Each structure stands twice: as structure tokens, then as C-alpha cells.
Amino acid sequence: MNVELDPMQDLAISPTGTTPAIHFSARTGVLEIRGESYPENAFAFFEPPITWLRRFMSETDTAIRFDVEVAYMNTSSIRAMVDMLDLLEQAHLFGRDVAVRWLYDEENERALDMGEEFKEDLTLPFEIVTLSSQE
């Protein structure tokens, strides 16, 4: 995807059989990733969202809420998620209002474990929420 990404415009990527849906809202600062993630080339898939996020953070001071509902991620997708979380952690450390909500199906222990592992390495607000407990 060799597209000029404008952080003042929403980023929307439709899901496929191997990639999650991504919607980053420039107006609200809500970033959402939902689905399963095991693309053949995770670097190429996640490059546009990471680029958009970097630009959004450098060009705005909007609060960010990152909602992640991913049932499964392969190793390279996990690396991309770490890159995004590292960007958000840096923004948090510099005083930006940033929060993560890790949503998971209560029957998917691996998704819960992933969320807990990510949370361990971060100081930003990180809430782990079971889908059955959501209103």
C-alpha cells in the first residue's frame, strides 16, 4: 500500500480471511483493530496503520483510545502490535492522554494471555475486558 496517509482523515482497512479490520478515527482518536491477524507479510499489512499513527501523534494532540479485539495473532503480527504499543507508550510518557482496551472472548485464554503479556511492559492505562462483561 503506497498511499499518502493523511492523519486528519480516517484510516479504514477492511478485514480479509487473514487480516483484521482496522479503523482509526482522526476526529475521535479511537483506534480499533478487530479480527484475526496472520497475513503472509505482516510488515506490509501493518505499515500503513503504523505510519498513520506516527503522523497522527506528531500532528495532533488528540487523546487516543486503542481498542484491540484480536482472537489470534501470528508472531509477525505480534511484533507489529508491539511497535504500535511502543508508539503509544512513548506518547503516554510525554504526557499524551492514551489508553488501551484489550477486548477478548472469555473462552479464548490465549487472547487473554496476549493482553496480559502486552500490559506487563507498559505504564499507560491498559484495561483488559471480557466481551461478555461489556454493556
Secondary structure as UniProt FT lines:
FT   TURN            7..8
FT   STRAND          11..13
FT   STRAND          21..24
FT   TURN            26..28
FT   STRAND          30..37
FT   TURN            40..41
FT   HELIX           42..59
FT   STRAND          64..73
FT   HELIX           75..93
FT   TURN            94..95
FT   STRAND          98..104
FT   TURN            106..107
FT   HELIX           109..120
FT   STRAND          126..130
FT   HELIX           131..133
//
